[in-house]
Amino acid sequence: MGVHQKKIPVQELTIGMFVSDLDRPWHQTPFPIQGFYVKTDDEIRALTSYCKAVYVDVAEKQSSAESSLATFGARGRREAEKSLKLPPIQVRNPRQYEIVNPIQRELKPAEKVLTEVQESLAKLYGQARAGATLTPKVVEKAAEGMVNSILRNPDALLWLTRVRLRDEHTYTHSMNTAVWALVFGRQLGFQPDILRQLGAGALLSQVGKAQLPANLFKPETEMTSDELKLYRGYPETGARMLDAAGMPPAVVGLVRHHRERHNGNGFPQGLTGEKIPLLAKVASLADHYQALVEPRGDIAPLMPAQAVGRLYEARNSEFQEDLVERFIQAVGVYPTGTIVTLSDNRVGVVLSHRPNRRLWPKIMLMTDQERQPLKAGKVIDMAEYNEGRSNGEALQIAGCLPYDTAGVDPSEYGVSESSPSRWNWRKLVG
């Protein structure tokens, strides 16, 4: 059955309808993504305060047992999860962090940090596979370097983890998860000592997998019930190993509970809501987001906007609602390093975003309107460019491209704020 939009007065909205467009630009509203299912009366009231009318997909009204896989067009996932609503998280004495280094100055120390992290994790995983005594303190030190870099400028580590070469190591997932988690923790205003615990825990979150048999390194959906039971013990295995090595309780707790889910559908203990430690909740979101945007065997990664949609649909079920929305604010609908196509057919890569202009980030253009590579990148701040322009004249993001798109390689460009030459980014950090 086909799907088409229908414009209705906002007062006619009911829970279960899919809102696909508004009568005003999305970036002028508090809604994190473009397109979502209405789940609560509070959302209807919020829409009423911003809009007179909305567009709904008339064939997309949810039944009680079905929900979307994501916004941005993917539909049909079974939604049998319980819903659990809690008051918003309150961070004690939140810090406000300013950008200390511009991204081009932070790239060199950030590259050094990532190298140290990879080396320390490789050593630790070797110890875990061999059944030797773990020495995770070196990972704690590496995590401190990540924290310091992200406090100076969160975009440098994000840029490097997004454009550098990928490998198949489990600890690469841990490293990227730690970057997302620290960017999120910075946004939440965590104190530096809490961020260090968060970073170390995220880096060490997968260490229990080092003792799993090789045949379990595959998607969970392909596992037998016995394999799944064994696999789901890896957080507890990792936590016991780290506890024996003398790691702080907060780090051990994060590793033990980073696969728990808000509504109790996680593992290993099936904890719910307030029983899950806050750092584990933060790492859980980061871990899940990274799993969605990274290649997994034959499974193609989601585009960042699709991954954001998955998270948004999982609020109050898999993840706490306010944390989902604040995570999206922290990383953006189009995170640093995302390759995007624009409404005028040019291609660029996201350099940074503004929380109040989620759909209008700062872009480095890499091609012209005929998709021919530019000799030098051109930086454009979409929010500034679109200031005062009508909707028809405004430059918009039309979509995202995968990293293996032919002829488009952001690693060939520098990231200076004016006119980056077409060169390898390693020249900036070498």
C-alpha positions as CSV (number, residue, x, y, z in Angstrom):
1,M,0.0,0.0,0.0
2,G,1.4,3.4,-0.9
3,V,2.2,6.1,1.5
4,H,1.3,9.8,1.0
5,Q,1.3,12.9,3.0
6,K,-1.8,14.5,4.3
7,K,-1.9,18.0,5.9
8,I,-4.0,18.1,9.0
9,P,-4.6,20.7,11.8
10,V,-2.3,20.0,14.7
11,Q,-5.3,19.6,16.9
12,E,-6.3,16.5,15.0
13,L,-3.1,14.7,15.8
14,T,-3.4,11.4,17.7
15,I,-0.8,9.1,19.3
16,G,0.6,6.7,16.7
17,M,0.6,9.1,13.8
18,F,3.8,9.6,11.8
19,V,4.6,13.4,11.5
20,S,6.6,13.7,8.3
21,D,6.7,17.5,7.9
22,L,5.7,20.7,9.6
23,D,4.3,24.0,8.5
24,R,7.6,25.7,9.5
25,P,11.3,24.8,9.2
26,W,12.4,21.9,11.4
27,H,15.4,23.8,12.7
28,Q,13.1,26.4,14.3
29,T,11.6,23.7,16.5
30,P,12.9,21.6,19.5
31,F,12.2,18.3,17.7
32,P,15.6,16.4,17.3
33,I,14.9,14.9,13.9
34,Q,12.9,15.4,10.8
35,G,10.0,12.9,11.0
36,F,8.8,11.0,14.0
37,Y,6.0,8.9,15.5
38,V,3.8,10.7,18.1
39,K,4.1,8.7,21.3
40,T,2.7,11.0,24.0
41,D,0.2,13.7,24.6
42,D,3.2,16.0,25.6
43,E,4.5,15.7,22.1
44,I,1.1,16.8,20.7
45,R,1.0,19.8,23.1
46,A,4.5,20.7,22.0
47,L,3.6,20.5,18.3
48,T,0.5,22.7,19.0
49,S,2.7,25.4,20.5
50,Y,4.9,25.6,17.4
51,C,2.6,24.7,14.5
52,K,-0.9,25.3,13.2
53,A,-0.7,22.3,10.8
54,V,1.5,19.2,10.2
55,Y,1.9,16.6,7.5
56,V,1.3,13.0,8.4
57,D,2.0,9.8,6.5
58,V,-1.5,8.4,6.3
59,A,-0.3,4.8,5.8
60,E,2.1,5.0,8.7
61,K,-0.2,4.9,11.7
62,Q,1.2,2.5,14.2
63,S,-0.7,-0.5,15.6
64,S,-0.1,-1.4,19.2
65,A,2.5,-4.0,18.2
66,E,4.4,-2.2,15.4
67,S,6.8,0.7,15.2
68,S,9.3,2.1,12.7
69,L,12.8,1.0,12.4
70,A,13.8,4.6,12.0
71,T,12.6,7.8,10.7
72,F,13.8,9.0,7.3
73,G,11.8,6.3,5.5
74,A,12.6,2.9,7.2
75,R,9.5,1.3,8.7
76,G,8.1,-1.9,10.2
77,R,10.1,-3.0,13.2
78,R,8.2,-4.9,15.8
79,E,7.9,-2.8,19.0
80,A,7.1,-5.2,21.8
81,E,9.2,-3.2,24.3
82,K,7.8,-1.8,27.5
83,S,7.8,1.9,27.9
84,L,9.3,3.5,31.0
85,K,9.3,7.3,31.6
86,L,11.5,8.8,34.3
87,P,12.3,12.4,35.3
88,P,15.1,14.0,33.3
89,I,18.7,13.4,34.5
90,Q,20.1,16.1,36.7
91,V,23.9,16.4,36.6
92,R,25.4,17.7,39.8
93,N,27.4,20.9,39.4
94,P,27.5,20.7,35.6
95,R,30.5,22.4,33.9
96,Q,30.3,24.6,30.8
97,Y,33.2,23.9,28.5
98,E,34.5,26.3,25.8
99,I,36.4,25.5,22.7
100,V,40.1,26.1,23.6
101,N,41.8,24.9,20.4
102,P,40.5,25.3,16.8
103,I,40.2,21.9,15.1
104,Q,43.2,22.3,12.9
105,R,45.4,23.0,16.0
106,E,43.9,20.1,17.9
107,L,44.4,17.5,15.2
108,K,48.1,16.7,16.0
109,P,47.6,16.0,19.7
110,A,44.4,14.1,18.9
111,E,46.2,11.9,16.5
112,K,48.8,11.1,19.1
113,V,46.1,10.3,21.6
114,L,44.4,7.8,19.2
115,T,47.7,6.1,18.5
116,E,48.3,5.7,22.3
117,V,44.8,4.4,22.8
118,Q,45.1,1.8,20.0
119,E,48.5,0.6,21.3
120,S,47.2,0.3,24.9
121,L,44.1,-1.5,23.9
122,A,46.0,-3.9,21.6
123,K,48.2,-4.8,24.6
124,L,45.3,-5.3,26.9
125,Y,43.3,-7.5,24.5
126,G,46.4,-9.6,24.0
127,Q,46.6,-10.1,27.8
128,A,42.9,-11.0,27.9
129,R,43.1,-13.5,25.1
130,A,46.1,-15.2,26.8
131,G,44.4,-15.3,30.2
132,A,47.2,-13.2,31.7
133,T,46.9,-10.6,34.4
134,L,45.4,-7.4,33.0
135,T,47.2,-4.1,33.3
136,P,44.4,-1.6,32.5
137,K,46.0,1.4,34.1
138,V,47.7,2.2,30.8
139,V,44.2,2.4,29.3
140,E,43.2,4.8,32.0
141,K,46.1,7.1,31.1
142,A,45.1,6.9,27.4
143,A,41.5,7.8,28.4
144,E,42.8,10.9,30.2
145,G,44.4,12.0,26.9
146,M,41.1,11.6,25.1
147,V,39.3,13.6,27.8
148,N,41.8,16.5,27.6
149,S,41.5,16.6,23.8
150,I,37.7,16.5,23.8
151,L,37.6,19.3,26.4
152,R,39.8,21.4,24.2
153,N,37.8,20.7,21.1
154,P,35.4,17.7,20.6
155,D,35.5,17.9,16.8
156,A,39.1,16.8,16.3
157,L,38.8,13.3,17.7
158,L,35.4,12.9,16.0
159,W,37.0,14.0,12.7
160,L,39.9,11.5,13.0
161,T,37.8,8.6,14.0
162,R,35.4,9.2,11.1
163,V,37.9,9.7,8.3
164,R,40.8,7.5,9.2
165,L,41.1,3.9,7.9
166,R,38.9,1.3,9.5
167,D,39.9,-2.1,10.8
168,E,38.1,-5.2,12.1
169,H,39.4,-5.1,15.7
170,T,36.9,-5.1,18.5
171,Y,38.9,-2.4,20.3
172,T,38.3,0.0,17.4
173,H,34.6,-0.2,18.3
174,S,35.6,0.6,21.9
175,M,37.7,3.5,20.9
176,N,35.0,5.1,18.7
177,T,32.4,4.4,21.4
178,A,34.6,6.2,23.9
179,V,34.8,9.3,21.6
180,W,31.0,9.5,21.3
181,A,30.6,8.9,25.0
182,L,33.0,11.7,25.9
183,V,31.5,14.2,23.5
184,F,28.2,13.4,25.1
185,G,29.6,13.6,28.6
186,R,31.1,17.0,27.8
187,Q,27.7,18.2,26.6
188,L,26.1,17.0,29.9
189,G,28.6,19.0,31.8
190,F,30.4,16.1,33.6
191,Q,33.4,17.1,35.7
192,P,36.8,16.1,34.3
193,D,37.3,13.3,36.9
194,I,33.9,11.8,35.9
195,L,34.8,12.1,32.2
196,R,38.0,10.2,32.8
197,Q,36.0,7.3,34.4
198,L,33.6,7.4,31.5
199,G,36.4,7.3,28.9
200,A,38.2,4.5,30.6
201,G,35.0,2.4,31.0
202,A,34.0,2.9,27.4
203,L,37.4,1.9,26.2
204,L,37.4,-1.2,28.3
205,S,33.7,-2.1,27.7
206,Q,34.4,-4.8,25.2
207,V,37.3,-6.5,26.9
208,G,35.2,-9.5,28.0
209,K,34.8,-10.4,24.3
210,A,38.4,-11.3,24.1
211,Q,37.6,-14.6,25.9
212,L,34.7,-15.5,23.6
213,P,35.2,-18.2,21.0
214,A,35.9,-16.9,17.5
215,N,32.5,-18.2,16.1
216,L,30.6,-15.7,18.2
217,F,32.0,-12.7,16.4
218,K,28.9,-12.3,14.2
219,P,25.6,-10.4,14.4
220,E,23.5,-11.3,17.4
221,T,20.6,-12.1,15.1
222,E,22.6,-14.9,13.6
223,M,23.3,-16.6,16.9
224,T,21.6,-19.7,18.3
225,S,20.0,-19.5,21.7
226,D,23.0,-21.2,23.3
227,E,25.5,-18.9,21.5
228,L,23.5,-15.9,22.5
229,K,23.5,-17.0,26.1
230,L,27.3,-17.3,26.1
231,Y,27.7,-14.0,24.2
232,R,25.6,-12.1,26.7
233,G,28.0,-13.0,29.5
234,Y,30.8,-10.9,28.1
235,P,30.0,-7.7,30.1
236,E,30.1,-9.7,33.4
237,T,33.3,-11.4,32.3
238,G,35.0,-8.1,31.5
239,A,33.8,-6.6,34.8
240,R,35.2,-9.4,36.8
241,M,38.5,-9.2,35.0
242,L,38.8,-5.4,35.6
243,D,37.6,-5.7,39.2
244,A,40.4,-8.2,39.8
245,A,42.9,-5.8,38.2
246,G,41.9,-3.1,40.7
247,M,39.9,-0.7,38.4
248,P,37.6,1.9,40.1
249,P,34.1,0.7,40.9
250,A,32.5,3.3,38.5
251,V,34.6,1.9,35.6
252,V,33.7,-1.7,36.5
253,G,30.0,-0.8,36.8
254,L,30.0,0.8,33.4
255,V,31.6,-2.3,31.8
256,R,29.1,-4.6,33.6
257,H,26.0,-2.6,32.7
258,H,26.7,-0.9,29.3
259,R,24.4,-3.4,27.6
260,E,21.5,-3.0,29.9
261,R,18.4,-1.3,28.5
262,H,16.1,1.3,30.1
263,N,13.0,-1.0,30.0
264,G,14.8,-4.1,31.3
265,N,15.3,-5.8,27.9
266,G,19.1,-5.7,28.1
267,F,21.7,-7.9,29.6
268,P,23.4,-9.4,31.7
269,Q,21.0,-8.6,34.6
270,G,18.0,-7.1,32.9
271,L,18.1,-3.9,35.0
272,T,15.6,-1.1,34.5
273,G,15.6,2.7,34.6
274,E,17.2,4.1,37.8
275,K,18.9,0.9,38.6
276,I,21.3,1.4,35.7
277,P,24.3,3.6,36.6
278,L,24.4,6.9,34.8
279,L,27.8,6.3,33.2
280,A,26.5,3.0,31.9
281,K,23.5,4.8,30.4
282,V,25.7,7.2,28.6
283,A,28.1,4.5,27.4
284,S,25.1,2.4,26.3
285,L,23.8,5.1,24.0
286,A,27.3,5.7,22.6
287,D,27.9,2.0,22.1
288,H,24.6,1.4,20.3
289,Y,25.0,4.5,18.1
290,Q,28.5,3.3,17.1
291,A,27.2,-0.2,16.3
292,L,24.6,1.4,14.0
293,V,27.0,3.5,12.0
294,E,29.9,1.1,11.6
295,P,30.1,-1.8,9.0
296,R,29.4,-5.2,10.4
297,G,30.4,-8.0,8.0
298,D,27.8,-7.9,5.2
299,I,25.5,-5.5,7.0
300,A,25.8,-2.0,5.6
301,P,26.1,0.8,8.2
302,L,23.3,3.3,8.7
303,M,23.8,6.8,7.7
304,P,24.1,9.1,10.7
305,A,20.6,10.6,10.3
306,Q,19.1,7.1,10.1
307,A,21.0,6.1,13.3
308,V,19.6,9.2,15.0
309,G,16.2,8.1,14.0
310,R,16.7,4.7,15.5
311,L,17.7,6.3,18.8
312,Y,14.8,8.7,18.8
313,E,12.3,5.9,18.2
314,A,13.9,4.0,21.2
315,R,13.4,6.7,23.8
316,N,11.5,5.5,26.9
317,S,12.0,1.9,25.8
318,E,15.6,1.0,25.2
319,F,17.0,4.4,26.4
320,Q,15.9,7.2,28.7
321,E,14.1,9.9,26.7
322,D,16.0,13.0,27.9
323,L,19.4,11.3,27.4
324,V,18.5,10.4,23.8
325,E,17.5,13.9,23.0
326,R,20.6,15.3,24.7
327,F,22.8,12.8,22.9
328,I,21.4,14.0,19.6
329,Q,22.1,17.6,20.6
330,A,25.7,16.6,21.4
331,V,26.6,14.7,18.3
332,G,24.2,16.3,15.8
333,V,22.0,14.8,13.2
334,Y,25.0,15.1,10.9
335,P,28.1,14.5,13.1
336,T,31.6,15.9,12.3
337,G,33.0,13.8,9.5
338,T,29.7,13.0,7.8
339,I,29.7,13.2,4.0
340,V,26.6,15.0,2.8
341,T,25.0,16.0,-0.4
342,L,23.5,19.5,-0.6
343,S,20.4,20.7,-2.3
344,D,22.5,22.3,-5.1
345,N,24.1,18.9,-5.8
346,R,27.5,19.7,-4.2
347,V,29.1,17.3,-1.9
348,G,30.8,18.2,1.4
349,V,31.9,16.9,4.8
350,V,30.6,18.2,8.1
351,L,33.2,20.1,10.1
352,S,31.1,21.0,13.1
353,H,27.4,21.6,14.1
354,R,25.4,23.9,16.3
355,P,23.0,22.5,18.8
356,N,20.4,25.1,17.9
357,R,20.9,24.6,14.1
358,R,21.0,20.8,13.9
359,L,20.2,20.7,10.2
360,W,22.6,23.5,9.2
361,P,26.1,22.5,10.2
362,K,29.5,24.0,9.0
363,I,30.5,22.1,5.8
364,M,33.7,21.8,3.9
365,L,32.7,21.5,0.2
366,M,34.7,18.9,-1.8
367,T,32.9,19.1,-5.2
368,D,31.2,21.5,-7.5
369,Q,27.6,21.2,-8.7
370,E,28.7,18.7,-11.4
371,R,30.3,16.5,-8.6
372,Q,33.8,17.3,-9.9
373,P,36.4,17.4,-7.1
374,L,37.6,20.8,-6.0
375,K,41.3,21.5,-6.0
376,A,40.8,23.2,-2.6
377,G,38.0,22.7,-0.1
378,K,35.6,25.5,0.6
379,V,34.2,26.0,4.1
380,I,30.6,27.2,4.3
381,D,28.6,27.8,7.5
382,M,25.1,26.8,6.5
383,A,23.5,28.7,9.4
384,E,25.2,31.9,8.4
385,Y,24.7,31.3,4.7
386,N,20.9,30.8,5.1
387,E,20.4,33.7,7.5
388,G,17.7,35.9,6.0
389,R,17.0,33.6,3.0
390,S,13.6,32.2,2.3
391,N,13.0,28.4,2.5
392,G,13.2,28.2,-1.3
393,E,16.6,30.0,-1.4
394,A,18.1,28.3,1.6
395,L,20.8,25.7,1.2
396,Q,19.8,22.4,2.7
397,I,21.3,18.9,3.3
398,A,19.7,16.5,0.8
399,G,21.2,13.3,2.1
400,C,24.3,11.4,3.3
401,L,26.9,9.4,1.3
402,P,28.9,6.3,2.5
403,Y,32.6,6.6,3.0
404,D,33.5,4.4,0.1
405,T,31.7,6.7,-2.4
406,A,34.0,6.9,-5.4
407,G,35.7,10.2,-6.0
408,V,34.8,11.6,-2.5
409,D,37.5,11.3,0.2
410,P,37.5,13.8,3.0
411,S,40.9,12.5,4.2
412,E,42.5,14.2,1.1
413,Y,41.6,17.6,2.4
414,G,42.9,19.7,5.3
415,V,40.5,21.4,7.7
416,S,41.6,25.0,7.9
417,E,38.8,27.5,8.4
418,S,39.5,29.4,5.2
419,S,40.5,27.5,2.0
420,P,41.9,24.0,2.7
421,S,44.1,22.5,0.0
422,R,43.4,19.1,-1.4
423,W,45.9,17.1,0.6
424,N,46.0,14.3,3.0
425,W,45.0,15.3,6.6
426,R,48.1,13.4,7.9
427,K,50.2,16.3,6.6
428,L,48.5,18.4,9.3
429,V,49.4,16.1,12.1
430,G,52.7,14.7,10.9
